[in-house]
């Protein structure tokens, strides 16, 4: 169970204890709270996010990608694309960031115990589901078959290479990788991630789907899975919007009647399908 945020505006300092290069503009930051009491009491669920604050610059919403059973350290994978994240990219081990959170609703892992799991991700969209995959493998007997489908634009964009290799070693688990474009060293499928669907055997009545990545991928991919018999109520998507307050007050992350910072970012597909890919909602 995730921590209840008693003061959502309180920023807790956390030290960078490890910085892992994932790609040219992407790093995973391992953080540890400065305050030992905060370190002991902090809890989160796989799929939740923190507001990561760089003092004097600003803050951004970043998914937590570390193990929920080891909340004493927090991992956040961050791409340097905006003012705040580019400034964070210049930090080094020993520097301090601020953390507000955790916020939002994570993956419904307790509700899908006993089911086969199909994970569909694209690009850096893999980050929000990393914690869920680790959770499942730590409780492998509680779940059925696991199928992980991940797509990238180019082989250079493939993150978490070691994790994928580790995951494919688990029993009754298959990992499918694809790239829109291939190079001479690419050994896997070529094409978009939805092109992998026909390679996966699915028992619709006992399958739950976890999807995250570009909205167009989820908007086009979920109906294909529904056509294969998986109920829309068994498909969960992790969504991104511009999040500022984290508690549903500012309205920047509104999607239809929902505020993704508190009702999401993980949402059941049937609740948000009509707004996927739409601007301004």
Residue, then its C-alpha position, 0 to 999 in steps of 0.5 A: x500500500x502506498x504512503x498517504x501524502x500528509x502534506x503534498x507540498x512538502x519537498x523532501x531532499x534526496x541524494x543521488x547515490x547512483x547515476x546509470x547511463x541508459x542512452x545518450x540523453x537518458x539516465x536512471x537516478x538512484x536517490x536516497x532520502x536525506x532524512x532517515x525517518x522519511x526513508x523508513x516510512x516512505x512507501x509507493x506502489x508500482x506505477x505511481x510517480x513523484x514530483x522531482x524538484x531541482x532547487x532553483x529550477x523547477x519540478x517534473x513528474x517522473x515515474x518511479x521505476x524501482x522495487x516497491x519492496x525496497x522503498x529506502x532507495x528510489x529510481x527515476x529514469x529521466x530523459x533530458x528534453x526540457x528546461x528542468x530535465x536538462x538541468x537535472x542531467x548535469x547533476x552528479x553523484x552526491x548532488x541533491x534533488x527534492x521529492x514530493x510524492x508518491x502520487x496517483x494510482x498504480x497498477x492493480x497488481x493485487x486484482x490481477x493475481x492468478x492471471x496471465x500478464x501481457x505487457x505492451x510498451x513503447x520507447x521510454x514508456x517501459x519505465x512506468x511498468x518496470x516496477x510492476x514487472x519486478x513485483x510480478x517476478x518476485x511473486x512468480x507463483x501468483x501469476x500465470x504466463x508473462x509476455x513482455x512486448x517492447x518496441x523502439x524506434x531504433x536499436x539505439x533507443x532500447x533501454x534496460x537491456x540487462x533487465x530484458x535479458x534477466x526477465x526472459x530467464x524466468x519460467x513461463x516468460x517470453x520477451x519480444x523486442x521490435x524496432x521500427x528500423x533495424x541496424x546490422x546488429x539487431x537480432x529481433x523483430x522489425x516493425x511496430x510493437x502491435x506487429x508482435x501481437x500475432x506471435x503471442x498466444x492469449x487465453x482471453x478469459x484469464x489475461x490482463x494487459x498492462x500498456x504504456x507508451x505513446x498514446x497512438x500505440x495504445x489507441x491502436x493496439x488495445x482494439x486489436x487485443x479486444x478483437x482477440x477477446x480480451x475484455x476492455x476492462x482487463x486492459x490497463x494503460x499508463x497515461x501522461x499529461x502535464x502534471x504540476x500539483x499532483x493532487x488534482x487541483x491545477x487541472x493541467x492533467x485533466x482527461x475528460x472527467x479524470x485528473x490523471x495525477x490522482x485518478x491515474x496515471x494508470x487507468x482502465x482502458x474502457x474508462x479513457x478510450x474515447x479521449x486517447x489521442x485527443x488534444x486538449x482533454 
